[in-house]
Every structure is written in C-alpha cells, then in structure tokens.
Amino acid sequence: MRHDLDVPAFDVDDIHLDDLRRRRSAKWQYYPADVLPAWIAEMDFPLAEPIARTLREAVDLSDTGYQWPAELKPACADFAHDAWGWDFDPERVTVLPDVLTAITQCLTHLTAPGDGVVITPPVYTPFFHVVAHAGRHVVEVPLIRLTDGRYSLDDEGLAAAFARADVTAFLLSHPHNPTGTVLAPDELAMVADLAHRHGVAVISDEIHAPLVLPGASHLPYLVVAGDDANAVALISASKAWNLAGLKAAQVVATERTTATVTERIPLEATFTSGHFGVLAAASAYREGGPWLQTVVEVLDANRRLLGELLAERLPLAAYVAPDASFLGWIDLDAYGLGADPAAALLERGRVGLNPGPSFGTGGDGFVRLNFATSPAILAEIVDRMASVVQ
Ligand SMILES: Cc1ncc(COP(=O)(O)O)c(C=O)c1O
C-alpha cells in the first residue's frame, strides 16, 4: 500500500551518533563506547510519530496496567489484508510478548518432547536455542547457495527430512534472516505440499514481512497452505516499527490450529505481553503506513549503498542486496580472517557485527551487518571494516 508522501516521515541524515549512544537498548549498551554497533536487529530511525503520540497519551493517562488486545487483533488483520491480501478472522489472533515466546508456545502445542524440528541454516541464531530449550531437537536442512550468491530452499533435503519419523515441525524464517531471501510462491507451495503429505506442522516466522523491499513481494505462508493446514504464522510490528522492547507479537492460527494451538495457549502466557507493546502495535498497523514507507525507501537506498561501499572499500567481499529488511549477509572469506571475521573486525576495527558462524551451517566466513541507520553511519561502519583488511 503506497502513500502519497510529499516529504519523508523523517530525515535520515538527521540521525546522529551522539543521540544514538544515549539509547539504553541492547544495541547501544552491549559494546564499549569506542565500538560502532551494527549487530542486533534494532533500527536507528526515530520512532513513528503516531506511535510516539499513542505512548505519550498512555503515560499522561497513567495508563500502565495490563494489556488488553481488543484493538490490536482487528488492526493486525486489517494490516495483513491491505499489505498482503491476506484475510483472517481477528479472533484467530493470539497476542504473546514476542516471536520467540510464540515459537516456544507453538512448539509446545504442535510437537511432543524429543521431536525433530527442521530449520534452514544459516538462520536466525535463537532458532537453535528455542528448539533445544523446548526439549525438541534441531534437524538442519541448509539453504542452497546459488551461483549468483542468492539462496533457495533445498526441496530434496526438505523432502528427506519431512519423511523422517522424528520430524514433526518446520520452523520457517520468511522472509529469511540473515540472507534476506523472500521465498517464491512455488517454494511455499512445495513446503505446503510436503508438510501436508508428511503431517509436518509449519511455524512460519514472518516478523520481517512488512519490510519487504521494492522488487519483491511477500506471500504469507497461510495464504498458500490454506485454512485446514496444520500451521501458524507469527507476525509482529516489532521489527518494522522498532518496538522490540515493548513486547507484543501475534500468532495467527488456521481453522485447524485454532483448536490445537490457540485454545491451548495459557492465559498467563498472553498476559505477559506488554500493554505499551499492544498499544504501539495497534497504532503501527493503523497509522504507521507513511512512516513505514519512508523506512522502506531508506532501506532500499541503504542496501544499494552498502553494495557500493563494499565494492569500493572491500572489493573481495561477496554481498547480494537482500530482498527484505535491513540485514546485510556478507561473505568475507576471501580476506582470510578465519571462520569468524566479526571477531577480527571488532578487535581491530572497533565495529560490532554479528558473527556468521552463530547462524549455523553455511555461516563460516560471513558477517551480518545491520544497515538500518543513516548513510553517514553506514559509511563509517564500512570504513572501520576496511581498515582491518587494508
Ligand atoms: C526471524 C526473527 N524471528 C524472531 C525475532 C525476534 O523477535 P521477538 O523480539 O519478537 O522475539 C527476530 C529478531 O530479529 C528475527 O529476526
């Protein structure tokens, strides 16, 4: 959904390190002050004004009690309809604090202790931990790295894994973190078909979906799989509107999983969601469109700028601009910095990137770089990387 914006919702050149370093979130606190952080998926942009207003009004009202998701559920369903043509009954939505809590709840209700859960490395690091902490085990089906540096699902690998007796679920990152891949309709149809044939439940983590960039479009897994699928989708305003600390993600169930998942999620789990998260997410979905459009334009420019800066300053780096979101997945193997180039870049360049190996198989030699910042700060990040390899 495009908005007619005469002026951007914010000026990306008006983002300054002095202000960012006053933030008390994980991104800005984890490293010592001389390190430039470009790691965890927080954005450096100013909060969307409608969300800031909603939160200010809540503070002014001393409206700081427990959350009540009555407005969020239809707001989220209306956003999904407008953004992706995905229609679901708002009553199929369950609000939980965050996507990781939602994955744990879904694994608990869709699988049994000891079961195998397929993931597709290199993939979002906590997927490994959340499966293990739920008492299930990870079954890896690595993505295939194509000759042009893009990634796709391994259909033969998935078919073999889904046929295993221990495998009962597939935890999908769609769009994919860290590769930025937006899965194609035929890949999603292949997953849905295999899942149906082998009785495998699909948990589709679509947290990055509002940030699909020009040239790609997001097709929700449940649109492909249909209402009788043994599947759930996890969505959230937390990545696209930078609300991760406020705590409100949404589980969308099908008709089938409404009975097996939604109705079994305990009230105390939903009640740990944040009231400010629920208010902010509803505001994001209802009023955050113009701001999101500016963010998408900035990220589109930054993903290209990152390619130009790397070509100029680190010409041996292999980088394919992501189809979605703000994470650059960069192969630095040619620089001979070992399996974990992020360690050398931190030590000698004072720049904080996510280590490729933490994303599992296929991550050696890579770093993940967060480019949701100003062009000037992005240039400084690449300068610091370049200082190590020159
Ligand atoms: C693919 C993916 N899933 C889940 C999360 C975490 O989301 P939450 O903070 O809602 O648990 C992230 C955070 O970056 C992510 O990239």
PDBQT file of the ligand as one rigid body, heavy atoms in Angstrom, charges set to zero:
ROOT
HETATM    1  C1  LIG A 401      13.495 -14.040  12.137  1.00  0.00    +0.000 C 
HETATM    2  C2  LIG A 401      13.322 -13.445  13.505  1.00  0.00    +0.000 A 
HETATM    3  N1  LIG A 401      12.449 -14.017  14.350  1.00  0.00    +0.000 NA
HETATM    4  C3  LIG A 401      12.272 -13.539  15.590  1.00  0.00    +0.000 A 
HETATM    5  C4  LIG A 401      12.969 -12.429  16.038  1.00  0.00    +0.000 A 
HETATM    6  C5  LIG A 401      12.796 -11.969  17.445  1.00  0.00    +0.000 C 
HETATM    7  O1  LIG A 401      11.578 -11.362  17.572  1.00  0.00    +0.000 OA
HETATM    8  P1  LIG A 401      10.997 -11.052  19.003  1.00  0.00    +0.000 P 
HETATM    9  O2  LIG A 401      11.806  -9.920  19.563  1.00  0.00    +0.000 OA
HETATM   10  O3  LIG A 401       9.579 -10.692  18.729  1.00  0.00    +0.000 OA
HETATM   11  O4  LIG A 401      11.139 -12.320  19.787  1.00  0.00    +0.000 OA
HETATM   12  C6  LIG A 401      13.854 -11.777  15.186  1.00  0.00    +0.000 A 
HETATM   13  C7  LIG A 401      14.596 -10.606  15.648  1.00  0.00    +0.000 C 
HETATM   14  O5  LIG A 401      15.386 -10.030  14.958  1.00  0.00    +0.000 OA
HETATM   15  C8  LIG A 401      14.047 -12.317  13.887  1.00  0.00    +0.000 A 
HETATM   16  O6  LIG A 401      14.907 -11.746  13.031  1.00  0.00    +0.000 OA
ENDROOT
TORSDOF 0
